[in-house]
Amino acid sequence: MVVPGDGRGRELGFPTANLEMDEGDLPEDGIYAAWARIDDDQPLWAASVSVGANPTFDGDRARRVEVHLHDADLELYGRRLFVTLVALLRPTLRFDRVDALIAQTAEDVIRCRALLADRARVRS
Ligand SMILES: Cc1cc2nc3c(=O)[nH]c(=O)nc-3n(C[C@H](O)[C@H](O)[C@H](O)COP(=O)(O)O)c2cc1C
């Protein structure tokens, strides 16, 4: 279920849907390439996913799953997002500067796109 986050993602240029999940269901911290489906909608969205406590901003905060849908900035509060993690890209890092996080996130999205496009070709 998508719940409000801190509303910072859009400012950073990478809006994310924050998922409400039980601690026990959380995957290992890290940045992942993923496919996401909104409720029962047909299309699958390519996505970049962050699992962790956003250590760049606040190391004490609870761990959580944040989903950045590629090429989309949708209002998703209260909707269900079904996410399949495809590959782990890297560990979650603490950046000293926000612009370093933004640059790294931009690189992550490029890598996720390439990886997911490759897998989609293999599948079809
Ligand atoms: C692809 C991607 C990679 C991310 N990598 C990190 C990271 O390494 N370290 C970190 O502190 N936060 C990382 N984040 C999380 C951002 O800090 C977070 O999305 C942003 O602060 C917005 O949070 P909000 O939705 O609560 O406003 C990443 C987010 C995305 C989408």
The ligand as an SDF file (V2000), in Angstrom:
LIG
                    3D

 31 33  0  0  0  0  0  0  0  0999 V2000
   17.2040    4.7470   -7.3070 C   0  0  0  0  0  0  0  0  0  0  0  0
   17.2940    5.3270   -5.9090 C   0  0  0  0  0  0  0  0  0  0  0  0
   18.4830    5.2140   -5.1990 C   0  0  0  0  0  0  0  0  0  0  0  0
   18.5900    5.7320   -3.9030 C   0  0  0  0  0  0  0  0  0  0  0  0
   19.7590    5.5930   -3.2070 N   0  0  0  0  0  0  0  0  0  0  0  0
   19.8770    6.1030   -1.9600 C   0  0  0  0  0  0  0  0  0  0  0  0
   21.0910    5.9690   -1.2190 C   0  0  0  0  0  0  0  0  0  0  0  0
   22.0710    5.3300   -1.6420 O   0  0  0  0  0  0  0  0  0  0  0  0
   21.1600    6.5570    0.0070 N   0  0  0  0  0  0  0  0  0  0  0  0
   20.1060    7.2650    0.5580 C   0  0  0  0  0  0  0  0  0  0  0  0
   20.2380    7.7990    1.6450 O   0  0  0  0  0  0  0  0  0  0  0  0
   18.9150    7.3560   -0.1010 N   0  0  0  0  0  0  0  0  0  0  0  0
   18.7850    6.7940   -1.3470 C   0  0  0  0  0  0  0  0  0  0  0  0
   17.5930    6.8970   -2.0200 N   0  0  0  0  0  0  0  0  0  0  0  0
   16.4080    7.3970   -1.2880 C   0  0  0  0  0  0  0  0  0  0  0  0
   16.2290    8.8820   -1.3610 C   0  0  0  0  0  0  0  0  0  0  0  0
   16.9950    9.4750   -0.3540 O   0  0  0  0  0  0  0  0  0  0  0  0
   14.7300    9.1410   -1.1450 C   0  0  0  0  0  0  0  0  0  0  0  0
   14.0120    8.6100   -2.2260 O   0  0  0  0  0  0  0  0  0  0  0  0
   14.4150   10.5940   -1.0040 C   0  0  0  0  0  0  0  0  0  0  0  0
   14.9850   11.0910    0.1680 O   0  0  0  0  0  0  0  0  0  0  0  0
   12.8990   10.8520   -0.9810 C   0  0  0  0  0  0  0  0  0  0  0  0
   12.3080   10.3100    0.1550 O   0  0  0  0  0  0  0  0  0  0  0  0
   10.7680   10.6350    0.4780 P   0  0  0  0  0  0  0  0  0  0  0  0
    9.9410    9.8700   -0.5170 O   0  0  0  0  0  0  0  0  0  0  0  0
   10.5610   10.1670    1.8770 O   0  0  0  0  0  0  0  0  0  0  0  0
   10.6010   12.1130    0.3380 O   0  0  0  0  0  0  0  0  0  0  0  0
   17.4730    6.3910   -3.3140 C   0  0  0  0  0  0  0  0  0  0  0  0
   16.2800    6.4990   -4.0450 C   0  0  0  0  0  0  0  0  0  0  0  0
   16.1750    5.9780   -5.3180 C   0  0  0  0  0  0  0  0  0  0  0  0
   14.8820    6.0990   -6.0740 C   0  0  0  0  0  0  0  0  0  0  0  0
  1  2  1  0
  2  3  1  0
  2 30  2  0
  3  4  2  0
  4  5  1  0
  4 28  1  0
  5  6  2  0
  6  7  1  0
  6 13  1  0
  7  8  2  0
  7  9  1  0
  9 10  1  0
 10 11  2  0
 10 12  1  0
 12 13  2  0
 13 14  1  0
 14 15  1  0
 14 28  1  0
 15 16  1  0
 16 17  1  0
 16 18  1  0
 18 19  1  0
 18 20  1  0
 20 21  1  0
 20 22  1  0
 22 23  1  0
 23 24  1  0
 24 25  2  0
 24 26  1  0
 24 27  1  0
 28 29  2  0
 29 30  1  0
 30 31  1  0
M  END
$$$$
